[in-house]
Amino acid sequence: MANEYLEANRKHWDEAVAIHAASEFYDVASFKAGEKRLKPVELAELGDVRGKSLLHLQCHFGIDTLCWARDEGAVVTGIDFSEAAVAQARSLAAELGIDARFVCSNIYDLPRNLDGQFDIVFTSYGVVGWLPDMGEWARVAAHFVKVGGTFYIAEFHPFAWVFDDAPGVTDLEVRYPYFAPPEPIAMDEAGTYADRDAPLEHRKTYWFPHSLGEIVSALIDAGLRIDHLHEFPFSTYQFLPFTERRDDRKVYLTKHDGSVPLLFSIKATKPA
């Protein structure tokens, strides 16, 4: 059944690529003109990546991947399970003259579709909830980290996903489970986060809640050493309706500011 859920999600993301590439949310024209997109959180915590090999898991159509190469000097490989996303990423790289490799693969199949290991394995923002199996995800990620290399994730905090995110909601109200339920959450919504009004043929998607403990334990079980786990009372994107972007460009709750974690990051090392 997990394959059916992933296939439904893949069809949705295939369709979303063209919508996202044309959206104000992604503003591809500004990116092409040189606007930097990486966030202060990951830039500060990963440090200097110049000349290092970086594998970007679940890269969508590659804007952040290309920023790691163009703006920070990394040698990048992006992977995504959407053929449309990978095609768009390759097109952007060719148009901008950025040396980048993109591979189309389900994460769980990646060891069969990609050779080599990397100084950094990176993933960020809205990624783990699309995956049914954290243990296998962590094993795949660890497989691609060189000995002494780094795994890094910056992600929306799983506790923040329990709240009702329907448009117009103005306060914290629990709607979704924090711990993984027996079956994923079936979603059937118009549009996407980048364009709420976009018509979609493949509206039905499946979301897999994972607690912070599950994520951390999976990485440890995969043989990685946790260097830090940071939790933040702000986000980098407005993924909940009762938030506001302030002068520091970070996103905060409009009520209960500072009382709920909205973002977390994990940095881990592959020991010898």
C-alpha positions in Angstrom: 0.0 0.0 0.0 2.9 2.4 0.7 3.8 2.3 -3.0 0.3 3.4 -3.9 0.5 6.3 -1.5 3.9 7.3 -3.0 2.6 7.0 -6.5 -0.3 9.3 -5.7 2.1 11.8 -4.2 4.4 11.6 -7.2 1.6 12.4 -9.6 0.6 15.4 -7.5 4.2 16.7 -7.5 4.6 16.1 -11.2 1.6 18.3 -11.8 2.7 20.9 -9.3 6.1 21.6 -11.0 4.7 23.8 -13.7 2.5 25.6 -11.2 5.4 26.3 -8.9 7.8 27.3 -11.6 5.2 30.0 -12.7 4.2 31.1 -9.2 5.0 34.3 -7.3 6.0 32.1 -4.4 9.0 30.7 -6.2 9.6 33.9 -8.3 12.0 32.1 -10.7 12.8 35.4 -12.5 14.3 36.8 -9.4 16.3 33.7 -8.8 17.6 33.8 -12.4 18.6 37.4 -11.8 20.8 36.3 -8.9 18.6 36.5 -5.8 19.9 34.2 -3.0 17.4 31.7 -1.6 19.2 29.8 1.1 18.2 30.7 4.6 20.4 32.0 7.5 19.7 28.8 9.5 21.3 26.3 7.1 24.0 28.7 6.0 25.2 29.4 9.5 25.0 25.8 10.7 26.6 24.1 7.6 29.3 26.7 7.3 31.7 26.9 4.3 30.8 24.3 1.7 33.0 25.6 -1.1 34.4 22.8 -3.1 32.6 20.1 -1.1 30.3 17.5 -2.7 26.6 18.0 -1.7 23.7 15.6 -2.2 20.3 17.3 -2.0 17.5 14.9 -1.2 14.0 15.8 -2.3 15.2 18.9 -4.2 11.9 19.6 -6.1 12.9 21.6 -9.2 16.3 22.5 -7.9 16.4 26.2 -6.9 18.0 25.6 -3.5 20.3 23.0 -5.0 21.5 25.5 -7.6 22.0 28.1 -4.9 24.3 25.8 -3.1 26.4 25.7 -6.3 26.1 29.2 -7.6 26.2 31.2 -4.4 28.1 28.9 -2.0 30.5 27.0 -4.3 29.4 23.4 -3.6 29.6 20.6 -6.1 25.9 19.6 -6.2 23.7 16.6 -7.0 20.0 16.9 -6.6 17.5 14.1 -6.5 13.7 14.0 -6.7 11.1 11.4 -7.5 9.3 13.7 -10.0 10.5 13.5 -13.6 9.0 16.9 -14.3 10.9 18.4 -11.4 14.2 17.0 -12.5 13.6 18.1 -16.1 12.9 21.7 -14.8 16.0 21.6 -12.6 18.2 20.5 -15.5 16.7 23.2 -17.7 17.4 25.9 -15.1 21.0 24.7 -14.7 21.6 24.7 -18.4 20.1 28.1 -18.9 22.1 29.7 -16.1 25.3 27.8 -16.9 25.5 26.2 -13.4 27.4 22.9 -13.1 24.9 20.6 -11.4 23.7 17.0 -11.7 20.1 16.0 -11.2 18.8 12.4 -10.8 15.2 11.2 -10.9 14.7 8.6 -8.1 12.5 7.7 -5.3 14.6 8.1 -2.1 14.2 4.5 -1.2 15.6 3.4 -4.6 18.4 5.8 -4.7 21.3 3.4 -3.8 20.4 1.5 -7.0 20.3 4.7 -9.1 23.3 6.7 -7.8 26.9 5.8 -7.0 29.3 7.5 -4.7 29.4 9.2 -1.4 29.3 12.9 -0.5 30.8 15.3 2.0 27.3 16.6 2.8 23.9 15.1 2.5 21.3 17.9 2.8 17.5 18.1 2.9 15.1 20.8 4.0 11.6 22.3 4.5 8.6 20.1 4.1 10.3 16.8 3.2 9.9 14.1 5.8 6.1 14.1 5.9 6.0 12.7 2.4 7.9 9.6 3.4 6.4 6.5 5.0 9.5 5.0 6.5 11.9 7.1 8.6 14.2 4.1 9.3 14.9 3.4 5.6 15.1 7.1 4.8 17.9 7.5 7.4 19.7 4.4 6.2 19.7 5.7 2.6 20.9 9.2 3.8 23.7 7.6 5.9 24.7 5.4 3.0 25.6 8.4 0.9 27.6 10.3 3.6 31.4 9.9 3.5 33.2 8.8 6.6 33.7 12.1 8.5 31.0 13.7 6.4 27.9 15.5 7.4 24.1 14.9 7.2 22.0 18.0 7.7 18.3 18.7 7.8 16.4 21.9 8.4 12.7 21.1 8.7 9.3 22.4 10.0 8.9 21.1 13.5 6.6 18.1 13.6 4.8 19.5 16.7 3.7 22.5 14.6 2.0 20.2 12.1 -0.6 19.1 14.7 -2.5 22.4 14.4 -5.4 23.2 12.1 -3.9 24.9 9.0 -7.1 25.7 7.2 -7.3 29.3 5.7 -8.8 31.7 8.1 -7.9 29.8 11.3 -6.6 32.4 13.8 -5.4 30.3 16.8 -3.7 27.1 17.8 -6.1 24.2 17.6 -5.1 20.6 17.4 -6.3 18.8 14.2 -3.7 16.3 13.3 -1.8 13.6 15.2 1.8 14.1 16.4 2.6 10.5 16.5 2.4 8.3 13.4 -1.1 6.9 12.9 -1.7 3.4 11.5 -2.5 4.9 8.1 -1.3 8.2 6.5 -3.4 11.3 6.5 -5.3 11.5 3.2 -5.5 15.0 1.9 -7.8 16.3 -1.0 -7.2 20.0 -1.4 -7.4 22.4 -4.3 -4.2 24.1 -5.4 -0.8 23.9 -3.7 1.0 25.9 -1.1 2.5 28.0 -3.8 -0.8 28.7 -5.6 -4.0 28.0 -3.6 -6.2 28.6 -6.6 -4.4 26.5 -9.1 -6.6 23.8 -10.7 -5.2 20.3 -10.0 -6.1 17.0 -11.5 -4.1 15.0 -9.0 -5.5 16.5 -5.7 -5.3 13.5 -3.4 -2.0 13.2 -1.5 -0.9 11.3 1.6 1.0 12.7 4.6 3.0 10.7 7.1 3.4 12.3 10.5 6.8 11.6 12.2 7.7 12.7 15.7 11.0 14.4 16.4 12.0 11.4 18.5 11.3 9.0 15.6 13.5 11.2 13.2 16.4 11.4 15.6 16.3 7.7 16.6 16.2 6.7 12.9 19.4 8.7 12.2 21.2 7.3 15.3 20.1 3.7 14.3 21.5 4.4 10.8 25.0 4.9 12.3 25.1 8.7 12.3 26.4 10.7 15.4 24.1 13.6 16.3 26.2 16.8 16.6 23.3 19.0 17.4 19.5 19.2 17.5 18.2 22.8 17.5 14.6 23.9 17.9 13.4 27.4 16.9 10.4 29.5 17.8 10.3 30.8 14.3 10.0 29.4 10.7 11.5 30.4 7.4 8.1 30.0 5.5 4.5 30.8 6.4 3.3 27.2 6.4 0.6 28.0 9.0 -2.1 30.6 8.6 -1.7 32.2 12.1 1.8 33.5 11.5 3.4 36.7 10.3 6.7 37.7 8.7 8.6 40.3 10.6 11.4 42.7 9.8 14.1 40.1 10.4 12.4 38.0 7.6 11.6 35.2 10.0 8.0 33.9 10.5 6.5 34.0 14.0 3.2 33.0 15.5 0.7 36.0 15.7 -0.4 34.6 19.1 1.6 32.6 21.7 4.8 33.9 20.2 7.8 31.8 21.5 5.7 29.1 23.1 5.7 26.6 20.2 8.6 25.2 18.1 8.1 25.9 14.4 11.4 24.7 13.0 14.2 22.3 13.9 17.6 21.4 12.5 19.8 18.3 13.0 23.5 18.1 12.1 25.1 14.7 12.2 28.4 13.1 11.4 29.3 9.7 10.0 32.0 8.3 12.3 34.9 6.1 11.2 
